[in-house]
Structures are given as structure tokens and as C-alpha cells.
Amino acid sequence: MENYFERIKQLRLSRGTTQKELASLLGMTPNAYQKYEYGEREPNMATFIALADYFDVSLDYLVGRSDEPGRH
């Protein structure tokens, strides 16, 4: 099972989105976003929801509780 930070990075790369682009979408600096991918900072619930919506995956998939990306 992957950690949320591994999953976020994997999803971002699969979409061809840069850290800077995703940070801008989330309303934060690229440096702040980068800490999520390095596991140095945990997103709050609003950010987790925004990421799940952007990647069109379930929260369970995003945080590594499920290997099925689809929403239920």
C-alpha cells in the first residue's frame, strides 16, 4: 500500500502536471506543495478533497486505503 505522498506524486506525474501548476491550482506556493510529495507535511482535509477532485479519485485511494481509484 502506498503512502498519500507517493500516490499524489504518481497521480500528478501521470497527468503531466508540474508541482508548480498543481500548487497554483491549490492556492499555495510550489515549495509548500512540494512538502506534501516529500511526506514532510500532511494536507488538511480541504486539500485532500481538492486533490481527489482534481485527480478524479476517491479519498480512500488518495490516502492509500484502497487500490481502486474509482469513486463509490
C-alpha positions as MATLAB code, in Angstrom:
seq = 'MENYFERIKQLRLSRGTTQKELASLLGMTPNAYQKYEYGEREPNMATFIALADYFDVSLDYLVGRSDEPGRH';
ca = [
       0.000    0.000    0.000;
       1.329    3.416   -0.958;
       1.502    6.448    1.273;
      -0.531    9.522    0.355;
       2.587   11.396   -0.742;
       3.631    8.627   -3.131;
       0.126    8.442   -4.527;
      -0.132   12.222   -5.027;
       3.168   12.292   -6.902;
       2.197    9.282   -9.038;
      -1.127   10.869   -9.983;
       0.465   14.228  -10.749;
       3.088   12.668  -12.997;
       0.508   10.521  -14.802;
      -1.392   13.714  -15.677;
       1.735   15.518  -16.835;
       1.154   18.290  -14.289;
       4.070   20.123  -12.707;
       4.346   20.785   -8.993;
       4.092   24.496   -9.780;
       0.834   24.025  -11.725;
      -0.765   21.918   -9.018;
       0.384   24.306   -6.284;
      -1.219   27.178   -8.174;
      -4.461   25.229   -8.528;
      -4.453   24.613   -4.769;
      -3.631   28.246   -3.974;
      -0.237   27.601   -2.396;
       3.424   28.044   -3.192;
       5.278   25.301   -5.050;
       7.525   24.918   -2.004;
       4.533   24.280    0.273;
       3.090   21.738   -2.187;
       6.448   20.002   -2.555;
       6.390   19.201    1.161;
       3.291   17.064    0.540;
       5.095   14.942   -2.035;
       8.099   14.533    0.251;
       5.881   13.499    3.157;
       7.130   16.435    5.232;
       3.666   17.938    5.623;
       0.215   16.398    5.612;
      -2.552   18.107    3.627;
      -5.617   19.245    5.541;
      -8.996   17.744    4.672;
      -9.912   20.553    2.256;
      -6.676   19.982    0.341;
      -7.190   16.207    0.271;
     -10.670   16.792   -1.164;
      -9.358   19.248   -3.759;
      -6.676   16.757   -4.819;
      -9.174   13.877   -5.024;
     -11.481   16.051   -7.137;
      -8.653   17.179   -9.417;
      -7.415   13.628   -9.984;
     -10.986   12.216  -10.034;
     -10.197    9.530   -7.461;
     -11.705    8.580   -4.115;
     -10.241    9.894   -0.884;
      -9.558    6.295    0.163;
      -7.445    5.779   -2.945;
      -5.630    9.081   -2.478;
      -4.582    8.291    1.083;
      -3.654    4.676    0.301;
      -6.583    2.934    1.990;
      -7.718    1.427   -1.308;
      -6.066    0.313   -4.505;
      -9.216    1.090   -6.501;
      -9.106    4.684   -7.760;
     -12.793    4.929   -8.642;
     -15.279    6.861   -6.592;
     -18.103    4.938   -4.952;
];
